[in-house]
């Protein structure tokens, strides 16, 4: 086993020479940035080489432009149009994107700024992003779309050494351990000693990884490329007879192997041949919330606003005080309870400074500040009483600043396409005032085009349009509405989201189509239980977005799901959506989808095949199964083979009265009766069998009634024999049994309208020689009052019986 001390001792002398200095960093570390700037100002390097795709080099001028304000990011995409990572499929080529974010304290950006001031040549030296993707061997690269971070510190955070070190130091995680060891060392006089400590830390972390792991994830290829770039630059500087050194700024995990690779004459891996439309890179606005490691960002330091305060502060010990005061102010402005008072803020500042002194920190670190505020702001349980306040603290530490890029940075083609389409459709893109839109989907073709653009933008995550209400053809709700209402407003975030969506295509339509295909592919990969309804929803959404050219491939997906669906409920759900799609007319323009009848027939046959199993379904499936049976009855007729369904339903009604789900039996009987396949006499006989079954369980009797009324409510007042059977069964229950089954009965009769309830009441009254009860029906009595009255009646009767007064 390699001796760690020997590794470190051999490494450190190689990091610095008269020709080259290798400076190890952690991405987004202010301490590394401070020492880098100090080194550059003292040594005036001839060249500053920075980790990052070499194609980013032409963007350095934009990155350093006076109009650029952090946070910003270099964004790059790769679309594998040559299918190097897989054969053709319905989802199209695999798509990849990556961010390389910068804030003012990012070591790489500080090195570029200081290098320019020193007159140095500036270059990025890593593999191109497509090469990184193709060099690694990752199972998740089989996904249709993947988004990476090019400033990821995953090797450090996942290192067994780093995790063990954090535990040994008594730190909660690797972030706290890093802050404890490095982030309060900005003012150390010896920059070389600081760099050596970072290098030792990274070299030890690297020992946790086997060589095969680093080859498989593309690390070896990247480091060979960076080493080859260093060799090229050293040769160039030598040919220029310059005596100024070359500075190499890379993540410390890579830095520790670069000297040996350069000495060994490493060569760059052969680049793949890329077509013009496979890759692209842009400078884009970024935000602190996107940069926050605790919010999901894969690299760098958590809660960036805290480190930004430290970086810009004249007195870093004041940062804790400024944060505490801001939290207190926000609690008052937002009317939070409890409010953070001035004494609370002063106590938190004092606590954070005392913790920093106790832990040996030159000023309060992020964890010192957090611990001080937790101790002094939270009065009760942190997980309950203090949760809103701690969320506010996290919000302040993370920040919400959005960066700015110069006009010369340009935009990807997809943003240009958005502006072109918005102007064509007369949408406001030059003002920040919110505008209300009412779109007539049935009578105005331009309004339909606007709606489709807004839905496409929504799919791509752009907040340009906010949906208010309208017909929802995917869920089948609000279909009586003729208009769709939106609130539209241009904002920088609307364009930033489109820049991120550039991985999907060069136009809004192409990007929306590609993203919809990825959703369909993910649905198929996950199986989703072969949920027909879920597959049809994607097809309906394609029509809603005006992406009718995707319909053929999506129809194949629907057909496969419908043929294999294991669930009666989802098969009927898909059938219902297909019927809605066929009847939607102008809004979805699905009239030319000639495959819809065949898809509906497949879903119908599958539902008929599965219907017989419903009688033994779990309790939680009963309610959705009843709704599905009701929907299926409404769809019967036309081209559907009713005999096919009737066969399955007759198998259900033949079930013994004391077994299975009686609600399903009642619903099956209702469908058969409604379709004229069960006579009144047969229905009454069947009901009598279930209502007077040997089990004697009132709930099973009520379940049968519930199912019957779900699919054939008219039987409750049209079939006299059924009314008599129900009356006899209900009359045979004592008060206790009746009250016990009352919730089930309420469910059974809940869907009846007041007029239908009156019809049932009249029929029952007629059985007992009474007049019509329509005038006695009380509609202003609540369910709670009715239950209370019934319970009171039962107790009075029990009391009378106990006293012999019955």
N, C-alpha and C positions, 0 to 999 in steps of 0.2 A: 504493500500500500504506500502511495506517495506521502512523504512527510510534509504536512502543511508548512511548517517553519522553513523547510528547505525550499519549497516552491516560492514562498514570499521573498526569502533572502536572495534567490536567483533572479527574481523578477525586477525588484526595485531599481537596481543599477541600469537596467535596460530602458527605463522610461525616459531618461533624459541624456542627451548628448549635445555636442555643439551643432549637429546637423538637424536634430529632430527631438521634439518633446511630445510624448503621448500623455494627454491629460484625461484621466478617467472622471466621468460625471455620473450623477443620477439625474434623469430627465426632470426638469422643473424644480431643481434644487437651488434656492437662493445662495446657499453657502458655496456651492460649486461655481455659480455664476460670479460671485464676488471675487473668489480667488482667480478665476479665469481672467476677469477684467484686469486685476492687479498684475497678473503674469504678462499679459499682452502689453500693457502700458509700460512695463519694465523692460521687455525683451524685443519689442518691435519685430514680430516674425515676418518673413517674406511671404508666407502663405498660411492661411487658416483652412484646414480641411475638416469638414463637419460630417458626421453621420447623417445619411439621408440620401434618397435616390439621386443619382447624378443628373437626371433631367430636371431637377429642381434648381440647378445652378443659374439658368437664365432668369429665374423668378426672384433671385436675391435682391436685385435692384428694387423691385416692387416691395419686397419684404422690408427693406431698409428705407423706403420712401418716407419723406416727412409727413405725408398724409396718412400713412398707415398707423393705426392705433390698436394696440393689443387689448383683448386676445384676438388673434387671427389663426388661420390654419392653412397649410398647403394640403390640398385635396387632390387625390389621384385615383383614377379608375382603370380597371382592366376588364375587358369583355373577351372571353376566350372564344372568338368567332371561329377559329380553326379546330375547335373541339379537342384540344390536346388533353383535357382532363376528363373526357367522356364522349360517347357517341351522341348522335342526334336524339332528341327527345322532345316531348310536348312543351317543355318549359323554355326551350331555346338554349343558347350558350350560357355557360356559367359566368356569373358577374361578380366582380370584386371591387371594393373601394377601401380607401385608407385615408386617415387624417394624420397630419403631422402638426399638432397645435403649438403655438408659441404665446407666452405671456412675457411681460417685461423682464421677469427674473429667470426666464428659461436660459440655461447655460449656452445652448447653441446660438440663440439669438444674441445674447450678450457678447459671445465670441465674434459673431459676424459684425456687430456694431463696432466693437472695439478694434477688430481687425481692419475694418474700413478706415477708421480714424488713424490707424497706424500705417496705412498705405499698403496693406497686405493684399495678396490675391486670395479670393474667396471661392471655395468649391465645396459641393456635396460629393460624397465618394462612395455611396452604398450602391448595391444592386438596384436596378429599376424595379418598380413595384411588380410588374408582370413576372419578372424573373424570380422575385421572392416567392410569389405564389407557386410558380412552376417548380421551384427548388425544394419546397417542403412536401412532406408526405403526411397529410392530415386527412382524417376521415371527414371532417366537417367541410373540407373543400369540395365535397360532393354536393353540398347544399347549393340551391340555385343562386343565392346571393349571400355574400359575406362582407362584413365591414370590419376593418382592422384599425389598430393604432400603430403608427410607425415610431411612437415614442414609448412603447410598452416596456415595463420593467418586470415582466412576468418571471424571468429567470431568477431575479433577485428575490422577489416576494415569495416564490414557491420553493426556494432553496431550503433544504433541511438544515443547513448550517445557520442561515439567517433566522429561521424560526427557533432553533435551539438557542441562539444568541439572545434573541428577544426574551425568551423564558428565563435565561440565566441572569439577565439584567433586570428582571422584574417588570418588563414592559408588556403592554397588552397586545401589541402586534409589531410588525416590522416597521411601520411608519413611526411609531413612538420610539422604537430603538434607533432608527436613523436620526430623528431629531435629537435624541439624547447624545448620540455619538458625534454628529456632524453639524447640525443646523445652528448651533450657538458658537461655532468656531469661525465666524466670518472675520473677526478681527485678529485672528492668530497672525503673528508676524511672519511665520515661515510657511509660505504657500507650498513649497516642495514637500514639507512634512505633512501638510493636509492632503495633498495628492497621493502621497505614499499610503496614508491611512485608508483613503478610499480604495486605492488599488489592492491593498491587503484584504480589505473587506470583500471586494469583488472576486479576488482570486480564491479566497476560502469558499465563497458561495458557489463558484464554478466547480469545485471539487465534488459537489453533490450530484453532478450530472455525468452520465456515461457518454463516451464519444459517439456511440450510435444514436443517442437521443439528439445530440447537436447536429449530426449529419441529417437526421430525419426531418428536423424542423427548419432546415435551411440555414442554420447559423453558420455552418462551415463555409457554405458558398458565399454568404454575405461577407464574412471575414476575409476570405480570399480576395474578393473584389476590393474591399477597403485596403488591404495590404498592397495589392497591385497598384492602386491609385496613389498610395504613399510613395511607392518606388518610382512611379512616373514623375511625381512632383519633386522628389529628391534629385532625380536626374536633371530635371528642368532647372532647378535652382543651381545645381552644380554647373550646368552649361552656361548659366548667366553669370557665373563667378560671384554669386552673392554670398556674403558671410552671415546673412540673417537666417535664423532657423526656420524650420517648418513646424507648425503646431497642428497636432491631430486631436480633435475633440470627438470622442465617441463614448457611448455608454460603457461604464466601467467593466461590465461583463465581457465586452469585446476587446477593450483596451489591453487587458492582461495577456492576450495571445498575439497581438499585432506585432510587437518587436521581433518575436521569433519568426513569424510569417514573412515579415519584410526581409529579415536576414537570410531566410531560405529562398528568397526570390519568388514568392508566390505569384501565380498568374491568374488573371481574371477568367472566370468561367465563360464559355462561349455564349453570347447572347442569342436568344431565339429571334427568328424573323417575325416581326410584328407588322400587321397591316395598319394603315393610317387610322382606321376607325376602332382599333382595339384598345388604345390607351390615351389618356389625357391627364393634364394637371392644371390646377388653378389655385390662385390665392383667394381665400374667402373669409368672410367675417366669422367669428366664433364667439362663444360666450362662456362666462365663468361656470355657469351651471352645467354646460357640456363638458367642461374641463375637470369637474369635480370627481375625484376617484371614488368617493363614497356614493355618488349617484350613478355609478356604473362605468365611468371612463376607465379604460384598461391600463392607464399608465400614470406615472408621475405622482405628485403630492396631493393629498386630499384637501378640500376646502381652500381653493386658491386665493380667495379674497384675503384670508388671513396672511398668507405669505406675501401677497402684493402689498399689504399694509406695511409689513416689515421691510420690504425692499425699498419702498419710497419714504419710509419714516426717517426723520432726522434723529429721533431718539427712539430706539426700538423698545425701550422699557415702557413707553407710553402706549404701545399698541393695545395692551390689555385694558387700559383705562378707556381708550377710545371705543373699543368694542363693547365694554360694559355700559358705557353711556348711551351708545346707539341702541342696544337691546332695550334699555330702560325707556328711551324715547319711543321706540316702536310699540312697546306694550301700552303706553299711554295713548298713542295715536290710534291704535287698533282696538282700544277698549278692552284689553285682555285682563283677566283676573286669575291670579293676583298680579298687580302692577309691580314692576321692579322700581323701587324707590331709590333716591340718591344714596341713603345709607346702605342699601343692599348693594348698589354698584360699587361704592367705596370698599365695602367688606370683600367683595369678589376680587377687586384689584389687589387689595392687601393680601388676600389668600393666595392668589396666583403668584405674586412676587415672593411670598414666603415659601411656596412649594418649589419655585425655581431655585431659590437659594439652597433649600434642603437637598434638591436633586443635583446640584452642581451646575446649574445652567446660568449663562451670562445674562439672560433675560427670559421672561416667561415664554416657553414653547406653546405650541397649539394645545397640547394635553394639559399643560399647567393652567392655561386660560380656561379650558373646558372644565377641569376639575374645580377651579375656583368658582366658576359660575354655577355649576351643579350644587356645590356645597352651600352657596349663599342665596341662590335664587329659588331653588325648589324647596317648598315648605312641607310637602307631603311625600307620597311615593313617587319616585322618578318615572316609573312606567305608566302611571295613571295621572295623578295630580300635576306632575311636572312635564308630561308629554308635550302639550302645546308650547310651553315655554322653551323646552329643549329643541323643538323643531324650529322655533324662531332663532335661537342661538345658531343652529346649524345653517339656517338661511343667511344670517349675517356673515358667518365665517366663509360660506361658499361664494356669496356675492352674486350679482346679476348683471354685471357689466357686459356689454356687447361691443365688439371691436369695430374697426372701420378700415376699409381698403381704398386705395386710390382709384380714380376713374380709369386710369390706364390699365388696371388689372384685368379688365374685360370680364366676360361671363361665358359660361359654357353655352353651347347651342340651344340647350333646352330652355334657358332663361330668355334667350332671344326669341325663341318660338312662343313662349308665354306672352311676351309683350306684343308680338305680332298678332296672335290670336285675340288678345284682350282688346287691342285697337280695332281689329276687324269687327268684333262683337260689341264695341262701344262700351267697354268696361273701364272704370276709373283706375288708372295705374300711376297717375301723377299727383295724387292728393292723398293725404292720410286721414281725411274725414270718412267716417263710416257711412255707407249708403245702403238703403233698404231696396231689395229687388223682389218683385212679385212676378213670377214666370208662369205664363199660360202654356202648359205643356201640351194641351190638346189642339190649340188653334194657331199657335205661332211657331213657325219653324226656327226663327232666330232665337226665341226663348228656349226651345229645346236644345239648341246648340250651346247656349250659355249654360244651361243646366248641366250638360254633359262635361263641359270644360270645368265647371266648379266641382263636380263629383270626381273628375280625374285628379284635380289638384288636391282634393280631400284625401283620396287614396294615396297620393304621394306624400302626404304629411304637410303640405303647404297651407298655412293658416290664412290665405288670401280671402277665402269665403267661409262664412260660418252658417251652417244649415240651421234653419229655424223650425220649419214644419212643411208638410206636404204629403202627398201619397207615398207610402213606402211599399214599393213593389217587391222588395226582397222579403219583408216580414208579412206582407199582405195586410197592412193596417193603413187607416186614413185614406182608403181608396175612393171615398166620396168627395175628396178635395180635388178641385180642378186646377189649383195653382200650387206652386212651390215657392217658399219664401226663404230668402238668404239675406245675410248681412255681409257686405264685401268691404274690404279695406286693405289698401296696400301697406306693407310694412317691410323692413329689411328682412325680418324672419321669413316672410313669404318667399323671397328670392333665395335666402340661404338654404331653405328646405329643398328648393328646386336644384340648387347646386349639388346637394347631397344625393338627390334623385338622379343625377346625371349618369350614375352607374347603370340605370335601367334603359336609357335611350337618349337620343338627341332631340326628340320632340316630346311634348307633353303626352300626345297620343301614344307614341311608341313606348314611352316610359310606363304609362298606365297599363298598357297591354302586357308589357314584360312583367310588371309587378303582379298583375292579376294571374298571369301564368305561373308565377312562383307560388302564389297562394294555392292554386289548383294542384301544382306538383306536391306541395307540402301536404295538402289534404290527402292526396293519393299515397304519398310515402307513409304518412301516419295511419292510413287506413280509415281513421275516424269511424271505425265500426262499419265501413262501407255505407255511410249515411247518405241516402239518396237526397234528402232534403238539403243537406249541406252542399252537395255537388250542384244541385239545381240552383241554389242560392248564388253560386259563383256564375252560372250561366245567366241568370236574371241580372246580376250586377254588370256583366259584360254588356248586355243590352242597355242597361241604365246609363252606362258610360259611353254608349255609342260605339262599342268595340265589336261590331257584328262579325268582323272577319275572324275573331277568335272563337266564334260559336261552334264551328265544325269540330275543332279539337276538344272543346269543353263538352260538346254533345257526346263524344266518345267516352269521356270520363263519366258523364251522367249515366250512359248506357251500362257501363261496367258496374257502377255502384248499384244501379237499380236491379241488375240481374243477380247481384250477390248480397244485397242488403239483408242482414239477419233480423231486422226490426220491422215489425208491421207498422209501428207508429211513424218511423222515418220514411218508409216506402210510401205510405199514404201522404205524408207531409210533402214529399217530392212530387207526387202526383197532383196534389192541390196546387203547388207552385207552378207546375207545367201548365195546368189549366188556366191559371191566372195569366201566365205569360202569353198563352195563345189568344186570350181575350183582351189584352192590354191596348191594342190598336196603336194610336199615334205616339204616346209617350215612349214606348219601348221599341216600336217599329219592328216587331218580331214576326210579322206576317210572312216574311220570306224564309223563315226557319222551317223548312219542309220536314225536318226530322222530328218535330215535336210530337206528332201523333204516334210514331213508332216508340219514342221514349216513354210517352204516357202509357202505351200498351204494355211495355216491359215492366214499368212500375206497378201497373194494375195487376198483371199476372203474378208478380212477386208478392204483392199484398194478399192476393187470394191464396197463394201457397202458404203464407204464414198465418193466416187468420185463425186457423183451427187451433193453434197453440195458445191463443190468448186465454182460453178458459182456465189455464193453470198459471197465468202470469203472476209475478209478485205484486203485492199490494200497491207499491209505489208506481206501478205501470198502469193500474186500473184507470185512473182519471185521464191520462193522455190517450189510452186505448179507446175509451168511450168517445172522446172528441174525434179521434181518427175514424171510428165507425160512423159517427154522425156525418163527418165530411165525406166519407166514401158513399154513403147513401145519397147525399146531395149530388155526387158526380155520376151516379149510375144513369144509364141511358146512352143514346148515341151509339158509338162503335164498341163499347165495352160489352164483353160476354157476361151477362148477368148470371147465367147458369153456373159459371165458374165460381163466382162468389157464393152463390146459394148453396153449393155443395159443402163448402167449408163451414158456413153458418149452420147448416142442418146438423153437422157433426157436433157443434157447440151445444145446440139446444137439446141434443140427445144425452147430454151429460147427466149423471144421477143428481137429484136435487140436493143431496147432502155433501157434494164434492165440488171443488173448483170455485171460481169466482162467479157468484150469482149475478153480479152487476154485468159481467160480460155476457152471460146467458140471456139476461133481460134485453141487452142491447142487440144481440143477434136476433132474438125473437122480434124486436121492433123493426129491424131492417127487413126481415122476411115478411112481416105483416104489411109494412108500408109498400113493398114491391108486389103484393098480391100473391105471395108464395106461402102464406100461412093464413088460413081462414079464421074468422072470429071464434068459431068453436074450438079450433086447434089452439089458438092463443089463450082462450079461457082455460082450457084443460091444462095447458103447460103452466099457466100462472097458478092455477089451483094446486098443482103438484109442488111448486116451489113455495107458495105461501103457506101451505099446510104440510110442509115436509117433516120427515121424521126427526130432524135435528132439533126442531122447536126453538131455534135461535132467531129471535126477532130481527137481528141485524142482517141475517142472510135473506130474510123476506124483504126487508127494506132495500137491500142491495139489488135484488131482482127488479123492484119497482124503479129504483134509480136508473138502472141500465135501460129498462124499457122506455121510460120517459125521455131518456137522452136521444133516442133514435126514432121514437114514434109517440110523441106527446099527445097526439090527437086521440090515441086509444083510451086515454084517461076519461074522456067524456063521450066517446063514440061507441065503445063496446060495453053494453049494459052488463053482460056477464062478468066482465073484468071488474067493473065498478062494484058489483055485488061481492065478488071474491075478495077484493081489497077491503071492503067494508066489514066483511065477516072476520077477516084476519086481524084488522086493527081493533075491532070491537072485542076480540077475544083476549087482548092483552090487558093486564091490570095496569094501574097508574104507574107503578115503578118500572115495568117493562116498557111502557109507552115513552116515559121520560128518558129512559136509557137509550132508546133507538131514535129519539127525536132529531138529533143531529143528522143521522143518515136520511131521515125523511125530509128534513129541510133541504139537503143536497138534492134529493130526488125531485122535489117540486120547485127548486129555486129558479129554474129557467122558464117556468110558466109565467106568462104575462098576467096582470090583474084580471083581464077579461077571461083568460083561460082558467084561472083559479076560480072565478065565479061560476064558470060552466061546470067544473068538477063539483063545487059546492051544491049547485042546483041538482046535479045528478044524484048526489048522496042524499040530499033532502028528500028527493022523490022516492028513495027506497024506504023511507020511514014515514011516508004519508004527509010530509011537510010541504009547505009552499016554497016557492023559489026564495033563495036566501040572498039574492044579489044585493038587496037593500040593506042587509045586515053586515055585509063585508066591511071591515074597518081597515083602511089603508094607512092610518096615521099611528098605528100601534107598532112600537119597535119590537125587534126580536127579543131583546132582553126583557121587556115588559111582559111579552107573551110567555116566556119561560118562567118568569117570576110568578105570574098568575097561575100557571099550571102547577108549579111546585106548591103554592099556597093551597090550591084546591086539594091536592093530594094529602097534605098534612091535616087539613080540616077533616077530611073523610077518615083518615087514620085515627084522629082524636075522637071523633064521634063513634067509631067502631070500638075503640078501647073503653068508652063509657057505656056501651050497649045501646046507643041511641040511633043505630042505623035503621 
